[in-house]
Every structure is written in C-alpha cells, then in structure tokens.
Amino acid sequence: MPEQDFTEKKNFYEDIPQRNSAFFLKGAGAYDWGMQNRLARIFNPESGKTVMLAIDHGYFQGPTTGLERIDINILPLVPYTDALFCTRGILRSVIPAATRTPTVLRATGGPSILKELSNEQLAMDLEDAVRLNTCGVGVQVFVGGEFETQTIHNMTRLVDAGYKVGLPVLGVTAVGKDMARDAKYFRLATRICAELGAQMVKTYYVPQGFETVTAGCPVPIVMAGGKKLPELEALTMAYRAVQEGAAGVDMGRNIFQSESPVAMLQAVRKVVHEAMKPELALEFFKTLISESNKPGAQA
C-alpha cells in the first residue's frame, strides 16, 4: 500500500483560474479529445499547417513512377513528413511499425484506371483503421461524377463511423476529365464535403480565386500536389496555396518524382511551415543537393 499523504500545507493556486485552451485548428473546436489529438498529430500545432506525403496512387493505377519500390524510394522520406497518406496494404507490408510519423489511410477504392473511377466503394472498415493506429482516413468524393451520390455516401458513412472511434475523415475532391478545374467548382465540392461532416478536405489549387475556396470551407483545406511540375513551380504553388488560406499540402509526384525527393520535401516544409519564399526555398533545395553530393555525406 502507498503511504498516506498527511501533508497539511497544499497549494491549489486558488487565485489562478484553470485554463481551457481553444483548439488551434479551423472548425475543430467542438470535436472530442481523441479526434482533436489525432488532428494535432497530422497538423503541426505551432504552425497550424501540415506537409503530408501522398503515396496512395497505386490503389487505382498500380506501380506509379517513383513508387515502384516503397521500401527504397519512400522510406527515406518518412521522417521528413508530418503525415503519410497511404493504403493499409503498403502500411502493413512496407512501413516499419517503429515509425513515429502519423498516417492517414486511403479508405475507398474499387475501379482501376481501366474503368470509371467514380464508381468507388468503401474499401476498409474503421475497426481496421483503429487497429492500425492511424490518425485519419481519406475518401474520394466525385462531385459531378457519374457516381457522385455513391461517393458522397461513402464519405458520410465513414464520418459516422469515425465519430464512434475518434477518427477524422479527409474528403478528397476528385476531378473528372470533363469537369472544370476552377474556383467555382472547388467551392462547391469542398463545401459539400465539409457540410456533410468531413473534418478536413483535400483539393487542387487554382490560381484564380483559391482564397474564396478556403474562405468558404469551414474546415481545413489541404492542397493536392497534382501532376509533376518543375521544382520552382511546385514550391510556388504550395506557397500561394498556404498564403491564400490552405492549412498545408498533401504532395506526391512533386516529391517522389523530384530530382532529389528528400531535398524537395524539406524545401516544401520551409514554404509551408516557415512561409519561406519559393525562390529561397529553391536555393535551399539546391544547397541540400550540393551538400548530399559532397564526399562523406550520408545518403
């Protein structure tokens, strides 16, 4: 038995009210503690931003260039990202369980690039997501697509299940071949995701009116990286997105298809978390490459 505490003089700091700190993330003040805690692992509480690394491309298009060998190409990047967006298959088979990097798991799928992509279904149970200790799940939403309603229902079912276990849902706005990539469309798609319960939304950047997309969405927006761009263009896109209201980026091909993925990921971090100007971030990128090429430098 522990010794009883007989100390008479105690200090309860009666003159200091207990502080109840507001949660730092947009629209997340009323969530349960567990969901807020998971969001605080995805988003850096100091900057309020995230740099996610998307490597889930294989769930519909197979071994994408740069993702042929996750163990060789991607594992060196994991320590530099705030969160890894991947599938449960890759997580279990390749990602070391000792990693401290949080994950967001792709939770929908079905059709390959050979079929109608909007015909997605739920592809995992949230019980398995909890078993894998993930911090969130992502679901593709095809607003305007052939199977729009089905994909929205996929998301709302995950949101309901997520509230039961404290798992946030990332609604990913998918753009079909015949859909306009403009602010009007993304205002519609992101707002629908948020209105129906997604705790965060991933969408593409548009150079005209992106600030209206982020302002009109009551939950954090994370910018999708999209196709591979020259490094300065990718850094500029990330910088502008954050300056115009995005809560970070979820980049894939612009990282793992870069000349130096590790250096590029670190440069993107400078842009997102420190608001470094794109030109300076590019110089930082080149400096990292130069230093890594010096004799005796670690690979």
N, C-alpha and C positions, 0 to 999 in steps of 0.2 A: 504493500500500500504506500502511495506517496505521502510525504509529510504534509500535515495540515498547515495552511498559511495562517499564522497567528499575527502577522504584521498589522498593527493598528493604523499606522500612517500610510495612506494610499493617496495617489494623485490622479484624480479623474478629470483634471483640466476643465472644471465646470464653466470657466469663462470663455472657452473656445468651442463654438458650435461645430458639430460634426459636418465635414464637407461631403457634399454629394456632387461629384464632378459630372458635367454633361459629357456624353459620348461624343467623340470628335468627328464621326463620320456622318455625312449628309443623310437625313431621313432615317437614321438608325437609333434615335434616342429612346424609342419605346420597345425595342427588342429585348428578349430575355438575356440574362447574363451569358449563357453559353454561346448564343449566336453572336453577341457583341464580341466576346472573346475570340471567336473564330475569325470574325471580320478584322479584328485588331491584329491578327497574325497575317492576314492577307495584305492589309493596308498598314503602312508604317504610321504609328500614332504620332510621330514627331513631324512628319511632312504631310500626313493625311493622304499620301499617294502610294501607288503600287507599281512595280515593274514585274509583270507576270511573263513567264516564258511559255508560249503555246507550242506543244509538241504532239497535239492530238490528231494531226492531219491524217494519219494512217487509218483512222476509223472508217473513212469512206474512200480514200484514194491510195491506200497501200503504202509501200515504202517510198515516201516523198524524198526528193533530193535533199540531202543533208540529214535525213532521218533513217538512212539505211541501217546504221548500227547505233542505236541509242547509247549503248554502253561505251562506245568510242567517241561519238560526236557530241553527245548531250551531257553525260555525267560530269565532265569538267566545267559545265556552265551552271550546274545546280547550285553551288554555293553562292553565286552572284545574283540570283534571282530572289524576289520576295515571295513568289509562289509559282508552282509548276502546274500548268494546265495540261493534263494528260488523261489517258484511259486507264481503267483498272487493270487491264491486261499488261500494259507496259509497267505500271507501278509494281505489280506483283512479280513480274518476271525479270525486271532490269534495275529498278531504282532501289538502292540499298536501304534497308529498314532503319539504319542508324542515321539517316539524313535528318537534319533539323529544319529543312525547308518545307513549309506547308504545301499542301496540294489542293487543287480543285479538279474534280473528276468529271469527264465527259459522261453524261448520263443518258443520252439519246443516240439513236443510230438506226441502221436498217439498210437503206439503199446505198449502193456504191455509186461511183461516178458514171457507171453504165446505165443507171436508172434515174427516175425522177427523185431528186434529192429531198424535196419537201415531204416525201412520204415517210417521215421518221416516226419511230415509236420509242417509248421508254425502253432503255437498254440495260438498266440496272436497278436494283432495289436499294432503298436508302439504308436498310439494315446492313447491307454490304458496305455502303459508304462509311457508316459509323464503324464497322469492323476494321476498315482500312484507315481509320483515324484521319479522314480528310477534313478540310476546313470549309468545303463547299462543293456544289455540283453545278455543272453547266448544261444548259438545254438550248438547242437550236430552235428559233422561232421564225417561221417563214410568213411574215405579214405580206399579204398579196400573192402568196404562192398557191398552188393547186390544193395543197393540204393544209392551208392556213389554220383552220379551226382545230384540226387534229394536233398540230404542233403547239398551239396555244393551250390546249387541254393537257398536253404533256407537261407543260410548264406549271400550270395551276395544280396538277396532281402532285408534282414534286414540291411545290410551295407548301401545300397542306401537309405532306409527309415530313417536310423539313422543319416545320414548326413543332412537330411532335418530338423531334430529337435535337433541335437547336442547330440545324444545318442551313446556311444561307444558299440561295439559288441565284446563279448567274444566267440571266436571259441573254442569249446571243442572237442579234438581229441578222438573219441571213438575207442576202440579196440575190434574187434570181437573175438570169440572163436578160430578161425583158423589163426589169424594174429600174427606175431612175435612181441613181445614187446622188440624191440631193437632200438639202436640209429639210424640205417638206416631208419627204418620205421617212427620214430618220427621226423627225419629231413625232410622226405617227407611230412608228414601230417601237421606239424606246418608251414612249408614254404608255402604250398598251402593255408592255412588259411590266412597267412599274405599277400601273393601276391594278394589274391582276396579281401583284404580290412579289415579283422578283426583287430581291434585296440589292441587286447590282445588275448593271446592263453593259454588255459589250457591243460596241457598234463602230462603224467606219468613220473616219474623218472626212469632212468635205471642206474645201477652202472658203466657201461662201455660206455664212450663216450657221457655222458649227456652234457658236456661242448660244444660239437660240435652241439648239438641240439639248445642250447641257442644262441651260436655264429652265427649260420646260420639263425636264425629267427630275422627279423628286427624290431619286436615289442616285448613288454614284455611277457615273459612266466611265468605262474603261475603253480606251481606243484600241480597235483591232489593227494589227500591223498591215494586213493585206499582202499584196504581191511584193516581190523583191524590188527594192529601189536602190539607187546609189546611196552610199552611206550618208552623205550630207543631206540628201532629200529625206531620208528616213528620220534622221535626227531633227530636221526642221519640222517635219510632220508631227513628231512626238512633242516637240517644244510648243508648237502652235496649239495642239490639242489641249495640253495642260494649261497653257496660258488662257485658253478660251473655255476653261471650266471642267475639263476631264480630270478624273481622280486617278489617272495613271494610264498605263498601256498594257496590252497583252500582245506581245510581238512574237512571231515565229520565224518566218522566212527571212525577215530583215535582220535576224540574229544568226540563226544557224546556217544560212546560206551566205553570210558575210565572209569577206577575205579572212578576218580574224574574229570568230564568234565571241570569244572571251573578252576581247578588247571592245567590241561593239556593244556587248551587254553592259559593260562598265560605263561606256560613254552614254548610253541611254539612261542609265541610273543618274548620271550627272545632270542630264537635261531634266529628268522628271523630279528628282528629289531636291536638287540644288538650283534649279532654274538656270543652269548654265546655257549660254547662247550656243546655237548649233555650230557655228564656226569654231568656237573654242572647244566644244565637245569633239569636233572632228580632229582638231590638233591633239587633243588628249588621246583620242583613238590611235592616231599615228604614232604618238610617243610610246604608248603601251606596246605597239607592234615592234617599234625600234628596240625597246628595252628587252623584249622577249627574244629578239634575234641576236642579242649580244652573247658572246661566248660565256658559258657557265650559267646562263639564265635558265630557270626552271621552265619546262614545257607547260 
